Amino acid sequence: MLFWGMVYFDSHGGWFDPNVYEPYANHKELEIWQPVAAGPNLPAHGRIIYNKPTCVTCHQPDGNGTPGQFPPLTGSEWLKEKEPGRIIRIVLNGLNGPLQLNGKSYNGSMVPWRDSLSDEEIAAVLSYVRKDKAFGNNADEIKPERVSAVRKKLEAAGRTQPFTPDELLKISPAE
């Protein structure tokens, strides 16, 4: 009986599998949240990056943000914009200052990721939050070349400081 109990737990719970670890109960759950290789699938690779402390710490696993500090990514108008120039700038250089979004105020500070994330990683994480239906978004993927182009514009302008919401609103998303 003990043997059959161990077989059951092994096949259904991952108890004896060294590749399945807490908080995951089985291989299926592990593969959903920690895919082995994303390859050319930018949103899948972006989910891995998002769920590291990079994004999930402030914007939360469900993308609803932290009230009063960090705005939600769910249903975000800036994420849904056809041209992603503004959100690329936010991830590259960060964002400081009070922000009004959907009638609510936020005053957190987003750190710049330009020195920590590659153009491909930024494109992947932004593609993930723009395309994931759980976030209420369904915008196009962002190509690494687009992130690279914005990065080059910022470097050419000597821009290293975080943006303010007012500055971003003056910039065309296509820029």
N, C-alpha and C positions, 0 to 999 in steps of 0.2 A: 504494500500500500504506500509506503514511504517512497519507493522507487517511482511509482506512477504519479504521485504528487509532485515529485521533482521534475518529471518529464512534462507534466502539465505547466508548471510555473516556468520552466525553461522555454517552452514553445509559445507561451502567451504573455509572459511578463519580462523576458529578457534578464531574469535573475542571474543566470549563469553565463551570460554573454559579457565579456569585458568591454565590448564596444557600446553597450547600452549603459547609461549612467544617469544618476539623478539630475534633473527632475523628470527625465524621460522614462516612460514605462516600457516601451518596446521599440523595435526597429522602425516601424512606420512613423511613429511620432518623432523619433530622432531624425529621420530623413526629411521630414517636413520642415523642421526648424534648423537643422544643420546639414544641408545637402553636401555631399562629398565634393563634387566639382560642378561649378556653374557653367564653365565653358563659355560659349558665345551668348548665353542667355543672360542678358544684363539684369533683368528684374530678379532672377534667382540669385545671382551673385550679390545684388543689392540687398536682398533680404538678410544674407549673412552679415553684411557690413552693418545694416540697420540694427540688428539684434545684438551686436557687440555694444559695449558701453558708449560707442561713438554717438549714436542717435537715441537709442531706447531709454537712456537714463533721463533725459529731459522730455522727450516727446512721447514716452510711455509705449508699451508694447502694442496698444490698440491705436496709437497715433493721436489720441485725444489731448496730448500736452499736459501741462501742469497749470492749473488755474492761477491766474495772476502773474505767472512767470513766463511760461513757454507756450506759444500758441499751438493749437491743434493742427495736424497735417490732414486730418479727415475733412474732406470737402473744401480744402483751401483754394481760394480763387487764384492765388499766386502759383500754386502747383498746377492748376488746370489751364493756365495761360498757354496758348499755342506755342509761343516762343518762350523758351526758358531762361532768357538772359538774366532776369532778376534773381531767380532762385539759385542759379549758378553762382552769381556774385555773393549771395548770402552764405553759401557753403564755403566758397573760397576765402572770403575776407571776414565773415562774421557779420553780426547785426547788433547794434546797441541803441538803446533809447526806447521810449514808450511807443507801443504799437496798439492801434485799435483794429480789431478784427472781428467781424460779425457782431458788432455792438459790445464787445468785451475788451477790457484793457489788459495788456501784458507788458511787463517791464523786466524781462529776463535778458540776459546777454548771451548771444550765441558766439561761441569761440570760432576763430577761423580754422579751417581744415586744410588750407592750401599746402602747408608744409607736412601734413600727416597723411593725406590721402592723394593718390595719383588721379590723373584725369579719368582713367578707366573706373576707378573706385567711386569717384564722385558721380560720374555718368550712371553707374550701376545703381547706387543708392537712390539717386533722384528718379531714375526710371522705375525703380521698385515702388516708391511712394506715389509716383504719378500714375502708375498702371494698376496698382492693387485695388481691387474692388472693395476689399474690407475697409480701406481708407476712404471709400466713396469717390475715388478718382478714376478717370479712364482717359488719360492724356497719352500722347506719344512718348516713345522712349527718347532718351537723350543720348546722342552719340559722343564718345570720348573726344572726337575732333571738335565738337561744339564747345566742350569744356575747355579744351586746349586753346581755342580761339579767344574765349573770354579771359582766360588766364594771361595770355599774351597781351591783350589790350590793357589789362590792369597793370601788368609789369611795365609796359611802355609808358603808361601814365604815371608810374611811380606810386601807385596806390597800394598801400599795405594796411591802412587803418580800416576797422570795421565800418560798415555803412550804417546810416540812420534810416529809418523808414521814409522820412521826407526825401532824402537823397535818392532812394530807390524808386520812389514814385515819379521822380523827374526823368528817370532813365527808361527808354523804350525797352520792352521785353525782347524785341528783335535785335537790340544792340548787343 
